[in-house]
């Protein structure tokens, strides 16, 4: 997917709504780009999310054979958040005391893949089946539980009526934590324990790897990703990504991979060192690279490239041009 063409298409289509990213226009954008570039809906959504359009998570979604009606937020859609959860994933979530308490309170009901407040303005019954109201679907953040995403899209055949399917990823290590539980609660203690457990796991992984390729592939596996998803995030093909890993990877490509994998800064620096580089020299480029690594949770790769180019530096990736550059 050519980044410039993608940006221009999105900009042009959003002008029709005055910049408002409602479910209707986001669906049209995804379908237009999928048809234009000849790629799957899943690939388009992954790229748009990385470019700062998390709203596409609410369109063209399916759980198994069930197509979930398009939905959107009244306010900004926070990155890394989803409002859709499969029944078997919800069952696993019942281990979390905060989630279990909310569900057992009776305040929420499971409708159309969401846990929604059980109120008439949000949930209607039609021919014996519960449905979200039109208002609820377009204001999903007002009435439904939000979940931080710990799953990744799975490649599926695209037929214009079904989009990404999702599956739980076992053993996913979190690189960023949301520490928001109430003081003194069981959930608070769970957050504390998970934070320490993940910290130890990540450091053990970084210490055990002897080459940049080994570390990158292990990180992809531990985060429950695939090389296809990572390649899409980088804006390159899988063969090009494989070529990166089969030879001495450049520093700018190392930084790009760190952003695409949403790594912690310490793991990113370990990867930089394994690849034979250092960011200790006080150059303009090194300073920006360091800031990007420490801000990776908030900066998509496309914006990182924009920052570098605006400051007279080469971008981290050149999209399809990488075929000749590597």
ZIZI-V555522 format. One record per residue. RES is the residue in one letter. PHI is phi as a letter, one per 40 degrees, with the letter a starting at -180 (* if undefined). Layout:
# ZIZI-V555522
res,phi
RES,PHI
RES,PHI
This chain:
# ZIZI-V555522
res,phi
X,*
X,c
X,c
X,c
X,c
X,c
X,d
X,c
X,c
X,c
X,c
X,c
X,c
X,c
X,c
X,c
X,b
X,g
X,g
X,c
X,c
X,c
X,d
X,c
X,c
X,c
X,c
X,c
X,c
X,c
X,c
X,c
X,c
X,c
X,c
X,c
X,c
X,g
X,b
X,c
X,d
X,d
X,c
X,c
X,c
X,c
X,c
X,c
X,c
X,c
X,c
X,g
X,b
X,c
X,c
X,c
X,c
X,c
X,b
X,f
X,b
X,b
X,b
X,g
X,c
X,c
X,c
X,c
X,d
X,d
X,a
X,a
X,b
X,c
X,b
X,c
X,c
X,c
X,c
X,g
X,b
X,b
X,b
X,b
X,a
X,c
X,d
X,c
X,c
X,c
X,c
X,c
X,c
X,c
X,c
X,c
X,c
X,c
X,c
X,c
X,c
X,c
X,c
X,c
X,c
X,g
X,c
X,b
X,b
X,c
X,b
X,f
X,g
X,b
X,c
X,b
X,d
X,c
X,b
X,d
X,c
X,b
X,b
X,b
X,b
X,b
X,f
X,g
X,b
X,c
X,b
X,c
X,c
X,d
X,c
X,c
X,c
X,c
X,b
X,c
X,c
X,c
X,b
X,b
X,c
X,b
X,b
X,c
X,c
X,b
X,b
X,b
X,d
X,b
X,d
X,b
X,c
X,c
X,b
X,g
X,b
X,b
X,b
X,c
X,b
X,b
X,b
X,c
X,b
X,c
X,g
X,c
X,c
X,c
X,c
X,b
X,b
X,b
X,b
X,b
X,c
X,c
X,d
X,g
X,c
X,c
X,c
X,c
X,c
X,c
X,d
X,c
X,c
X,c
X,d
X,c
X,c
X,c
X,d
X,c
X,c
X,c
X,c
X,c
X,c
X,c
X,c
X,c
X,c
X,b
X,a
X,c
X,c
X,d
X,c
X,c
X,c
X,c
X,c
X,d
X,c
X,c
X,c
X,g
X,c
X,b
X,c
X,c
X,c
X,c
X,c
X,c
X,c
X,c
X,g
X,b
X,c
X,c
X,d
X,c
X,c
X,c
X,c
X,d
X,c
X,c
X,b
X,c
X,c
X,c
X,c
X,c
X,c
X,c
X,c
X,c
X,c
X,d
X,c
X,c
X,c
X,f
X,c
X,c
X,c
X,c
X,c
X,c
X,c
X,c
X,c
X,d
X,c
X,c
X,c
X,g
X,b
X,a
X,b
X,c
X,c
X,c
X,c
X,c
X,c
X,c
X,c
X,c
X,d
X,c
X,c
X,c
X,c
X,c
X,b
X,d
X,c
X,b
X,b
X,c
X,d
X,c
X,c
X,c
X,c
X,c
X,c
X,c
X,c
X,c
X,b
X,g
X,b
X,c
X,c
X,c
X,b
X,b
X,f
X,c
X,c
X,c
X,d
X,c
X,c
X,b
